[in-house]
Amino acid sequence: MRHLLAGILTLALLSDAIAQTATPPSSPELSRRELRKQDRQVCTAQAVQENVARRNRAEFLRYCMADRQGKRRAATHR
């Protein structure tokens, strides 16, 4: 029960953080550091939402972040 409440609280905080870090259309592109930070927040929220065990979360985050970076690069090269 405690983990469920912690997960819900984390999701609420991350969604607020993501909403605050969303770039307005007129601002320049995000830096690599900001993109990594945003990817980590989104992937962490996704891991919590999918109930990924804490011991498996690092691997999940690596693959999730790599997928997001790959999609971004593919979109840039087209």
Backbone as ProteinMPNN parsed JSONL, in Angstrom:
{"seq_chain_A": "MRHLLAGILTLALLSDAIAQTATPPSSPELSRRELRKQDRQVCTAQAVQENVARRNRAEFLRYCMADRQGKRRAATHR", "coords_chain_A": {"N_chain_A": [[0.822, -1.183, 0.0], [1.954, 1.197, 0.755], [3.841, 1.599, -1.256], [2.221, 1.953, -3.445], [0.956, 4.385, -2.854], [3.21, 6.014, -2.807], [3.984, 5.802, -5.466], [1.806, 6.992, -6.781], [1.968, 9.579, -5.766], [4.48, 10.288, -6.79], [3.935, 10.212, -9.538], [2.093, 12.322, -9.69], [3.701, 14.493, -8.937], [5.675, 14.386, -10.945], [4.155, 14.803, -13.231], [3.37, 17.441, -12.837], [5.893, 18.642, -12.904], [6.694, 18.047, -15.514], [4.764, 19.419, -16.944], [5.489, 22.008, -16.286], [7.982, 22.17, -17.47], [7.492, 22.044, -20.129], [8.069, 23.314, -23.322], [7.328, 26.493, -24.63], [5.952, 27.241, -27.884], [7.446, 29.263, -29.132], [9.973, 29.283, -28.043], [13.532, 28.463, -28.158], [15.145, 25.33, -29.212], [15.459, 22.596, -26.872], [18.288, 22.014, -24.756], [20.775, 19.377, -24.851], [21.123, 18.367, -22.305], [18.785, 19.199, -21.0], [16.926, 17.784, -22.524], [17.646, 15.138, -21.877], [17.037, 15.175, -19.167], [14.274, 15.619, -19.258], [13.492, 13.302, -20.653], [14.231, 11.375, -18.764], [12.464, 11.986, -16.668], [9.963, 11.483, -17.875], [10.252, 8.766, -18.566], [10.669, 7.65, -16.039], [8.208, 8.166, -14.834], [6.652, 6.591, -16.5], [7.673, 4.056, -15.887], [6.853, 3.793, -13.233], [4.126, 3.873, -13.614], [3.75, 1.529, -15.067], [4.327, -0.277, -13.164], [6.981, -1.269, -12.775], [9.424, -3.16, -11.21], [11.548, -1.926, -8.638], [14.2, -2.846, -8.668], [14.516, -3.478, -11.316], [14.228, -1.15, -12.622], [16.323, 0.559, -13.503], [17.348, -0.623, -15.839], [15.039, -0.535, -17.416], [14.731, 2.248, -17.622], [17.06, 2.935, -19.059], [16.589, 1.671, -21.581], [14.164, 2.891, -22.308], [14.872, 5.627, -22.42], [16.812, 5.504, -24.426], [15.234, 4.683, -26.583], [13.542, 6.912, -26.862], [15.44, 8.871, -27.514], [16.42, 7.81, -29.9], [14.111, 7.935, -31.528], [13.808, 10.691, -31.635], [16.157, 11.44, -32.964], [15.757, 10.129, -35.416], [13.546, 11.521, -36.364], [14.7, 13.999, -36.7], [16.538, 13.602, -38.762], [15.019, 13.207, -40.978]], "CA_chain_A": [[0.0, 0.0, 0.0], [2.844, 2.351, 0.851], [4.469, 1.801, -2.56], [1.197, 2.478, -4.339], [0.81, 5.811, -2.546], [4.436, 6.688, -3.246], [3.922, 5.852, -6.924], [0.813, 7.994, -7.17], [2.543, 10.88, -5.442], [5.554, 10.53, -7.758], [3.291, 10.55, -10.807], [1.523, 13.664, -9.584], [4.79, 15.476, -8.937], [6.332, 14.386, -12.244], [3.291, 15.429, -14.231], [3.494, 18.882, -12.62], [7.223, 19.053, -13.364], [6.706, 17.97, -16.966], [3.936, 20.521, -17.425], [6.236, 23.243, -16.112], [9.145, 22.196, -18.346], [7.08, 22.044, -21.528], [8.538, 24.538, -23.952], [6.378, 27.21, -25.471], [6.322, 27.1, -29.285], [8.365, 30.288, -29.606], [11.3, 29.177, -27.437], [14.47, 27.651, -28.937], [15.2, 23.909, -28.868], [16.034, 22.256, -25.578], [19.657, 21.521, -24.808], [20.876, 17.925, -24.642], [20.944, 18.109, -20.875], [17.361, 19.355, -20.703], [16.228, 16.658, -23.155], [17.909, 13.956, -21.052], [16.275, 15.336, -17.932], [12.875, 15.422, -19.602], [13.347, 11.872, -20.955], [14.316, 10.63, -17.506], [11.218, 12.21, -15.941], [8.884, 10.783, -18.572], [10.491, 7.321, -18.451], [10.451, 7.275, -14.644], [6.757, 8.151, -14.65], [6.145, 5.425, -17.222], [8.069, 2.877, -15.115], [5.97, 3.732, -12.061], [2.794, 3.57, -14.115], [3.747, 0.132, -15.489], [4.694, -1.082, -11.984], [8.275, -1.918, -12.946], [10.07, -3.322, -9.912], [12.658, -0.985, -8.436], [15.474, -3.473, -9.065], [14.552, -3.541, -12.78], [13.922, 0.178, -13.148], [17.481, 1.154, -14.194], [17.373, -1.165, -17.197], [13.872, 0.024, -18.107], [15.024, 3.655, -17.927], [18.058, 2.977, -20.146], [15.95, 1.354, -22.854], [13.162, 3.916, -22.596], [15.564, 6.858, -22.822], [17.441, 5.243, -25.723], [14.168, 4.691, -27.585], [13.106, 8.298, -27.074], [16.517, 9.568, -28.216], [16.43, 7.286, -31.268], [12.974, 8.508, -32.258], [14.086, 12.109, -31.86], [17.176, 11.524, -34.016], [15.147, 9.719, -36.681], [12.691, 12.627, -36.793], [15.572, 15.111, -37.101], [17.236, 13.271, -40.015], [14.077, 13.115, -42.111]], "C_chain_A": [[0.872, 1.255, 0.0], [3.469, 2.667, -0.51], [3.474, 2.378, -3.562], [1.009, 3.981, -4.113], [2.036, 6.598, -2.994], [4.442, 6.838, -4.762], [2.956, 6.909, -7.416], [1.335, 9.4, -6.907], [3.638, 11.249, -6.437], [4.965, 10.926, -9.107], [2.724, 11.959, -10.793], [2.616, 14.724, -9.651], [5.472, 15.552, -10.294], [5.454, 15.04, -13.307], [3.311, 16.948, -14.08], [4.827, 19.391, -13.154], [7.289, 19.048, -14.887], [5.893, 19.114, -17.554], [4.689, 21.846, -17.324], [7.413, 23.327, -17.068], [8.781, 22.153, -19.818], [7.466, 23.383, -22.149], [7.432, 25.197, -24.75], [6.848, 27.14, -26.924], [7.373, 28.103, -29.755], [9.782, 30.145, -29.045], [12.214, 28.295, -28.283], [14.455, 26.193, -28.464], [15.825, 23.707, -27.494], [17.472, 21.779, -25.759], [19.652, 20.016, -24.577], [20.608, 17.565, -23.183], [19.467, 18.18, -20.484], [16.544, 18.219, -21.306], [16.412, 15.379, -22.347], [17.092, 14.0, -19.766], [14.786, 15.075, -18.179], [12.6, 13.939, -19.905], [13.335, 11.051, -19.675], [13.025, 10.781, -16.7], [10.069, 11.426, -16.566], [9.036, 9.277, -18.402], [10.286, 6.836, -17.018], [8.954, 7.201, -14.355], [6.139, 6.932, -15.326], [6.477, 4.136, -16.461], [7.171, 2.698, -13.899], [4.575, 3.314, -12.503], [2.679, 2.093, -14.51], [4.17, -0.814, -14.366], [5.98, -1.884, -12.186], [8.946, -1.978, -11.574], [11.287, -2.412, -9.816], [13.992, -1.563, -8.906], [15.62, -3.565, -10.584], [14.403, -2.166, -13.429], [15.087, 0.796, -13.922], [17.55, 0.673, -15.639], [16.216, -0.598, -18.022], [14.147, 1.466, -18.527], [16.028, 3.776, -19.07], [17.405, 2.738, -21.495], [14.933, 2.413, -23.258], [13.826, 5.195, -23.107], [16.239, 6.685, -24.179], [16.406, 5.253, -26.839], [13.721, 6.113, -27.903], [14.168, 9.079, -27.858], [16.577, 9.114, -29.675], [15.294, 7.851, -32.111], [13.21, 9.974, -32.581], [15.118, 12.284, -32.978], [16.599, 11.167, -35.381], [14.269, 10.836, -37.236], [13.526, 13.802, -37.307], [16.198, 14.849, -38.473], [16.304, 13.176, -41.208], [13.795, 14.438, -42.712]], "O_chain_A": [[0.565, 2.242, -0.668], [3.614, 3.831, -0.883], [3.835, 3.186, -4.417], [0.916, 4.752, -5.068], [1.915, 7.715, -3.499], [4.854, 7.873, -5.286], [3.253, 7.638, -8.362], [1.162, 10.3, -7.729], [3.714, 12.396, -6.879], [5.44, 11.865, -9.745], [2.859, 12.701, -11.766], [2.47, 15.732, -10.341], [5.815, 16.64, -10.757], [5.953, 15.748, -14.182], [3.273, 17.669, -15.077], [4.886, 20.448, -13.782], [7.877, 19.949, -15.485], [6.291, 19.711, -18.554], [4.539, 22.711, -18.186], [7.817, 24.426, -17.449], [9.663, 22.217, -20.673], [7.222, 24.444, -21.575], [6.687, 24.527, -25.465], [8.045, 26.992, -27.166], [8.119, 27.814, -30.69], [10.7, 30.816, -29.518], [11.727, 27.462, -29.047], [13.838, 25.862, -27.451], [16.608, 24.53, -27.019], [17.823, 21.211, -26.792], [18.643, 19.448, -24.157], [19.943, 16.573, -22.885], [18.966, 17.338, -19.739], [15.59, 17.74, -20.694], [15.462, 14.622, -22.15], [16.53, 12.993, -19.336], [14.129, 14.39, -17.395], [11.592, 13.39, -19.46], [12.522, 10.138, -19.522], [12.545, 9.81, -16.114], [9.295, 10.781, -15.859], [8.057, 8.583, -18.125], [9.784, 5.733, -16.804], [8.493, 6.268, -13.699], [5.217, 6.316, -14.792], [5.651, 3.226, -16.398], [6.773, 1.579, -13.574], [3.923, 2.501, -11.847], [1.632, 1.478, -14.312], [4.351, -2.011, -14.591], [6.049, -3.053, -11.806], [9.024, -0.974, -10.867], [11.969, -2.167, -10.811], [14.817, -0.848, -9.475], [16.734, -3.714, -11.087], [14.45, -2.045, -14.653], [14.856, 1.495, -14.909], [17.781, 1.465, -16.553], [16.394, -0.228, -19.183], [13.835, 1.86, -19.65], [15.869, 4.622, -19.95], [17.625, 3.493, -22.442], [14.856, 2.787, -24.428], [13.393, 5.772, -24.104], [16.242, 7.608, -24.993], [16.668, 5.774, -27.923], [13.545, 6.474, -29.067], [13.838, 9.853, -28.756], [16.761, 9.931, -30.577], [15.493, 8.206, -33.272], [12.858, 10.446, -33.662], [14.978, 13.161, -33.83], [16.906, 11.815, -36.382], [14.251, 11.071, -38.444], [13.118, 14.511, -38.227], [16.368, 15.78, -39.261], [16.768, 13.073, -42.344], [13.026, 14.53, -43.669]]}, "name": "protein", "num_of_chains": 1, "seq": "MRHLLAGILTLALLSDAIAQTATPPSSPELSRRELRKQDRQVCTAQAVQENVARRNRAEFLRYCMADRQGKRRAATHR"}
